[in-house]
């Protein structure tokens, strides 16, 4: 399977990604979910700092992942947390 390049907007910033062909829908659904979570947090709490909102979203995703991931899913959780940290680090000012 080949690779394809896409651009997504995550937490108000543009990110170029290289993904496997056929994964664009899955990636876009994930991006939409993260952006919707950030929007809900902004509406319900007095948090304006985007890094705080991303950290809160990461915590929500990790909590959901831990509840639904069978034993042995730690590698996936680590990968998710690592990617979320990379995104958070990239938006630090």
MOVEN-V97772 format. One line per field, one symbol per residue. phi: phi as a letter, one per 20 degrees, with the letter a starting at -180 (. if undefined). Layout:
phi = ???
//
This chain:
phi = .edcdcccdclncececdcfgnegfffffffffffffffffffeceedfffffffffffffffffffdefgnefffffffffffffffffdfd
//
